Amino acid sequence: QVQLVESGGGLVQPGGSLRLTCAASGSTFRLYPMGWYRQAPGKQRELVASIITSVGTNYADSVKGRFTISRDNAKNTLYLQMNSLKPEDTAVYYCNAITGGLPLWSWGQGTQVTVSS
């Protein structure tokens, strides 16, 4: 079973930036599309960005143009660069592999992102 460890969250003012990192154990990371999800208080977890193994990224409309997903298969690491952050981006952010449109592995602990002045 792959273990996922998210980091890089924190408190940031509106308009600020953060870079999230997801470290995955094991050797299967490179085989799967990966995604960043987020869950705000009282809301369902939602997929905000995804990256196919070698080409192609997709973003939720709410983050398009502000967030950039990338991956380093040699390091088993997924990244999310978040710019122009808004209060509505406040959530716990998680990463996971995607198969059949659904998350594949057990969830990590997530990393809290709080956007507030």
N, C-alpha and C positions, 0 to 999 in steps of 0.2 A: 504494500500500500504506500502510495506516495504521500509524503507529508509536505504541507505548504506553510510557509512562514512569511507573513506580510509585515512590512515595516515602512517607516517614513512619514507616517501621519503626524498631526499636530494641530496646534491652534494658529490660524493665519487670518490676517485682515482681508476683507473683500478686495479683490483685485490682485491678491498675492498669488504665489506659486508654491507648489509642493511636488516632490518626486517620490512616488511610491515604488517599493521594491517587493517582489515576491520570489522567495527562494524555494525551489522544489527539490526534494530528495529523489534518488533513484535515477534511472537511465531512460525513462520513457517520456520525459518532458518534451523532447524534441519531436515526438511522434504526433502530438495533438495540437489542434487549435486551442488557444488559451484566451481567457477573458477576465476582465475586471468587473466585479459586481459591487453594488453598494446597497446598504439597507439603512434607511433613515428611521428614526423612532416612529412607531405606529404604522409603518409602511412595509410593503413586501420588498424582498430583495429583488433588485433589477440589474440586468446586464447593461453596462454603460460602454464597454469597448471590447473588441475581440480582434485577434490576429490569427491568420491562417499560418500554417507551418512555414511556408516560404514566401508567400506573397499575399497581399491583401489585408486591409484593416477595415473594420466597421465601427461606427459610433452611434450611440443614441443621439437623437436630435438635440437633446438638452445639453450635450457636452461637445457637439461637433464644432470644430474650429478652436476649441480651447484645450482639449485633452489630446495627448498623443500616446498611443500604446506601442511598445517595442519589446523585443525579446533578444536574449543572448543564449542560444542553445548550448554553446560551449560551457557556459556557467550555470545552466539550468535556472535562468533568472528571467523574470518578466518585470517590465517597468510600466509605470503610468506617469507621464509628465502632465501636471495639471496647472494651467495658467488661467489668469483672469477669474480666479475663484469667486464664487457667489455664496451667499448664506444658504441657498438651497442645495449646495453641494455637500453640506454637512451630513455625514453618515459614517457608518463603519464600512470600510472597503475591504473586499475579499478578492482573491484570485482563485481560478479553478480551470481545469481543462474542460473542453466542451465536446460532447459527442451527441449526435442526434439532437442538437439544440439544447441539451441539458448538461448540467455540471456532472463531472465524472467521479471526482475523488471526494474524500471527506473534507469538510471545510476546516481551514485554519482558524486562528483566533481573530483574524482581521486586524485592521489598523484604523484608529479613530481619526477622522478629519473634521475639524470644527472651523467654520468660517464665520468670524464675528469681529465686530469692532469693539 
